[in-house]
Amino acid sequence: MGCCSPNYHEEVKQKEEEINQAEKESIPFWMKVISILIVLGSLGYYWL
């Protein structure tokens, strides 16, 4: 598993793709949570 391994570049690309995929999945989740909190907060303010 050194830098001279023939599969080293392929393994690095696979790990980068996994990390990028994980980041893409986590961003919409947090946007959903924030948007739900905003909507619930505005509805709560409206009903008070």
C-alpha positions in Angstrom: 0.0 0.0 0.0 2.7 2.4 -0.8 2.7 5.3 -3.3 4.2 3.0 -5.9 1.5 0.4 -5.7 -0.3 0.0 -9.1 -3.7 0.2 -7.4 -2.9 3.2 -5.2 -4.4 5.8 -7.5 -7.6 3.8 -8.0 -7.9 3.3 -4.2 -7.5 7.0 -3.6 -10.2 7.8 -6.2 -12.6 5.3 -4.6 -12.0 6.9 -1.2 -12.5 10.4 -2.5 -15.8 9.3 -4.2 -17.0 7.8 -1.0 -16.3 10.9 1.0 -17.9 13.1 -1.7 -21.0 10.9 -1.7 -21.3 11.1 2.1 -21.0 14.9 2.0 -23.7 15.2 -0.7 -26.1 13.1 1.4 -25.5 15.0 4.6 -26.1 18.5 3.2 -29.7 18.1 2.2 -30.5 16.4 5.5 -29.4 19.5 7.5 -31.2 21.8 5.0 -34.4 19.8 5.7 -33.9 20.1 9.4 -33.4 23.8 9.3 -36.3 24.4 6.9 -38.6 22.3 9.1 -37.6 24.3 12.2 -38.2 27.6 10.4 -41.7 26.4 9.2 -42.6 25.1 12.7 -41.4 28.3 14.3 -43.4 30.5 12.0 -46.5 28.3 12.5 -46.0 28.5 16.3 -45.6 32.3 16.1 -48.7 32.5 14.0 -50.9 30.5 16.4 -49.8 32.5 19.5 
